[in-house]
Amino acid sequence: MRANDKRPGLSRQTLVETGLRLLDEVGLDGLTVRRLAAELGVQSPALYWHVRTKQELLDAMGDEIIRAAGMGPPREEESWQDWLDRRARAYRASLLSHRDGARIVAGARGRSPVTLRLFEEELSAMVARGFTPALALHTITALSHYVIGSVLQQQTEPERPAAAADATEDDIPAILLAAVRDGGGPFGERAFDHGLRAFIDGTAAALERRNAASPS
């Protein structure tokens, strides 16, 4: 490796930011180390001063998307329900802000120390509000899975062949047609809102059952 491949202006953060910008242009399938290097005006080996593998780069990009949503405990006087609602919506917006954002995060294999520290602060805040550590962990991870899954479907749906693209209203069952007319499709805002509210209400019920079963 040539000594001048380690350019002073090239950093891990530069790779991540450029990778996210390139992701928006070409998508995850088009994002390669060689293409990223060309975008930065260097040879591919220069990137390995900062990331050892492509997966490490993707992990760092996923970490950036996650933290861009604004991690951290609830604000002062904010209930855990309102906090979960706000965090879920911000997380969804962050995933949607990048092409294939959900695929990047879903495929990430690790989190940075900064992200883990913020996650620990969130868990601690939930424990202070009556959750056990396990219930706090399961609540946050289950909600993350819901958000990632819904965005993953939303981002990949336009790329799938539209099986019903040529269908007329006569081809669609009556109740399904009425549901779509009244509430929109399965990947829109109203569908996401319903799932989020059901999740938060279910978590509140689980917490109430736990507290009722605990000895006073």
C-alpha positions, 0 to 999 in steps of 0.5 A: 500500500502506498503511503500517500493512500492514507490521505489526510482528508479521508476519515471514517466519518467521511466514508460513512457520509459519502457512503450514505450519499452514494446509497441514496443514488445507487441503492444498497445493491449498487454500493461497492467499495470500488464505487465508494473509492471512485467517489472519493477519488482514491484507490480501494485500498485507501479505504481499509485504513478506516474500515477493514471490510465492506460489512464494517462500513455498512455497520457504521452507516447503519449506526449513523442512521440509528443515531440520526433519529435522536437516541436518549432517555425521555425528556423531562416530564415526558411519559414513557408512552409519549417517548416511545411514540416520538422515538418510533416516529423519529426512527422511521423518518431516519430509515426513510430518509435514505434509500434502502435505509431499513436494509442497511440497519437490518443487516448491521452486525454491531453497534458503536460504543456511543450507540450502546451507551445511549441505549443503556441510558434509554434502558435505565430511564425505562427501569426508573419508570417501573420496567424490569431490565428484561421488559425494557430491553424487549420493549425497545427491541420489539418496537425497533423490529416493528419500525424496521419491518414496516419501513422495509416493506414500504421501501421494497414494495415499489420494486416488486411487480405490481400483481394487482396493477391491472386489476379493476375494483371488481377484482378486489374483494368488497371488504378489502376494497372498503378497508383501503378506501377508508384507511389507505394502504397497508404501508401508509401513515395510518397503518403505521399509526395503528400498529404503533398505538397497539404496541404502546397500549399492549406494553402498558397492559403488560406493565400493569399486569407485571405490577399487579402480580408483584408483591406490594 
